[in-house]
Amino acid sequence: MELILKQDVQNLGFKDDVVTVKNGYGRNYLIPQGFAALATPSAKKVLAENLKQRAYKEAKIVDDAKKLAEALKALEIRITAKAGGEKLFGSITNIDIAAALEAAGQPIDRKFITSGVVKRVGKYNATVRLHREVIVELPYEIVAEK
């Protein structure tokens, strides 16, 4: 079954992509949730026309994302957390990284940050997806609270 995605779907594709999925996944999940629409020939023509009109705007969005990526690379993120020796009391997740970025003046939505759960003091990397073409490795450090 061919579908046109109406918004980004994790591990499937980005908005306006034409994807092929199994019938049950498309009929029972993607279409009822509003994530996708059937890819009929007329819908594909409309999509092609919309993408052609949106190409200029997309180039500007990509440039803005690249500028933001450079600004993020220049940041030095340091997160303080309570720890007993090397082990943290609790954990550091993408929510904490998003809060640290917002405190540094670069608000990024937490769903675009992939870091995993960190339970020890040290230096780590998080992946920030600013655009489908712009993905940044963000180094950060977790230090023990004194």
N, C-alpha and C positions, 0 to 999 in steps of 0.2 A: 504494500500500500504506500503510495507516494503522498506526502504531506508537505505543506508550506508552513514553517514555524512562524508563529505570531510573536514569540518572544524567545529569549535564550532558554535552552533546556540543558541542564547539566548532563554531560557525557553523551549528548546527542547532536547538538548543533546550536547555531546562533540564529537570531531573528532574520527572517526572510530567506533562510536556507531551504532547499528542497531536499527532503530526506526520505529514505525508504525504511519503513518499520513494519513489524508484523501487524496483521489485521487487528488482533485483539488489543494490542498496546495502543494503536491509533484510535480505534473505535471506543474503547472503554476508558481510556485515560486522557490522551492528548487532546482529542476534540472536545469532550465534555468539560474539561478543565479550562478550555479556551487557549491552550498552548499552541494549537495548530488548526489548519483548515485543509480540506481536500485539495490536491493539486490537479485540478481539471485543466484542460488546454486553455480555456479562457482565463482562469486564475493565473496560469503561468505567464500569459501575455500581459496581464495587468501588472504582475510582479516585475516583469522585465522592464516595462515602461516606468514604473515607480523607481526601480533601481537606477535607471538611466538618469532620471530627473534628480535623484538624490546623490549622484556621484560627486558633484562639486561640494555639497554640504559635508559629505563623508570625508573628503580630503581635509577640510578644515578641522573636523573633529579629530582625525588622526594626528594632525599637527599639534593640536592642543594637548592630546594625550601624550605625545612625545615630549612636549615641554614639561608637562607634569611629571613624566618619568625621570627627566633630568633633575628636576627639583627633588624628587624622592631619593634619587641616588646620592644627592649631596647631603641629605639628612643623616644625622647620627642618632639612632633610636636607642635609648637606654631605659629599660623597664626595671623598676625596683619592686622586689617582692619579699615577703617574709620567708626565711629559709633557715634550716638547721644544718649547718655545714654546707654541703653542696646540693642537698635535696630541698625542694620548695615545699612549703605548706600549702597545698593546693596545686594549681597549674596555670600556665599562661596559654591562652588560646588566641584566635584571630580577633576576638572581641577586645582583648587587652591591647593588641597591636593597633587596632583601629582607634582606640582611645588615645594611645600614645601619639599616633599620627595627627589626630585632631588637636591634641595639646600643642603639637609642633606647628600647627597652622595649615595642615594639609588634610582636610576631612575626606576620608575614603570609606565607602560603605563596606561593612564587614564581610558581606557575602562575596566580595571580589578579592578577598585576601585568603590565601591558602597557606597554613603554617603547620598544622598538626598540633597536638597537645604536647607542651614542653613541661617537664617536671624537674629539671635540674638547672643550676646556674651555669651560664656560659654564653657563647656566641652562636647564633643560629641565622638561618635565612628563611624569609617568607616570600611567597610568590604573589604579586599583585597584578591582577588583570584589569588594565585600564580601558582596553578596547580589544576587539578580537585579534587585531594585528599588533598590539602593544602590550607586552607582558614584561614585568620588571622583577628582578631579584632584589629584595630589600633585606640588607643585613641588619640585625638587631642584637642587642646584648641584654642578658638578664643578670642583674646584680642583686646581691643579698642586701636586705634592709638592715641598717645599723642601729 
